[in-house]
Amino acid sequence: MNLSFFDQFMSPVYLGIPLIALALLLPWLLFPTPTSRWLNNRLLTLQGWFINRFTSQMFAPINIGGHKWALLLASLMLFLISLNMLGLLPYTFTPTTQLSMNMGLAVPLWLATVLIGMRNQPTIALGHLLPEGTPVPLIPVLIIIETISLFIRPLALGVRLTANLTAGHLLMQLIATAAFVLLPLMPAVALLTGVILFLLTILEVAVAMIQAYVFVLLMSLYLQENV
């Protein structure tokens, strides 16, 4: 049976049960749990250092009222990084290649930031739809354009994460298939292809972390506009 390159993005099913729920719950089981000891091990220390650095950098330009989101966005950051990194392992499934899941993360968080802005400072929130000093004839057009750009934000978040991870996985599979086919025919070319695949894998590890950071960073920028 010939398999398509896009079959790797299908949600795995075992005995009629979708395993995407298992793929979403597994990362939380891998995180080290804090202990009551005075001294932690290296993994807990590294995790605490990363969370402290991330939250201090992310929430430095945000008002005190927005610091309530620190736990949510830090947890989302770790969750996305874990899903993206685990998806690079062989015989694994990457849930963040599913647009429906990424939109399920982006839309509620974006909508929450918009509702917070409309509740706390409705004048400023509505003022973002019309730049200051706009000529009167352009006011209706600019309001429509800014409204469309506002509603495109969650779509851009979800599509960006999905497209980057999907493209990386497809490229890795294409190069790996080429190296496997060229191995008996041209071993030197196959070796060069394998080196390229190794370098691409390192790049995909960086992309997996960067895309999770960009997702949370843009969400914090949306929160900064409305707090």
Secondary structure, 3 states (H helix, E strand, C coil): CCCCHHHHHCCCEECCEECHHHHHHHHHHHCCCCCCCCCCCHHHHHHHHHHHHHHHHHCCCCCHHHHHHHHHHHHHHHHHHHHHHHCCCCCCCCHHHCHHHHHHHHHHHHHHHHHHHHHHCHHHHHHCCCCCCCCHHHHHHHHHHHHHHHHHHHHHHHHHHHHHHHHHHHHHHHHHHHHHHHCCCCHHHHHHHHHHHHHHHHHHHHHHHHHHHHHHHHHHHHHHHHC
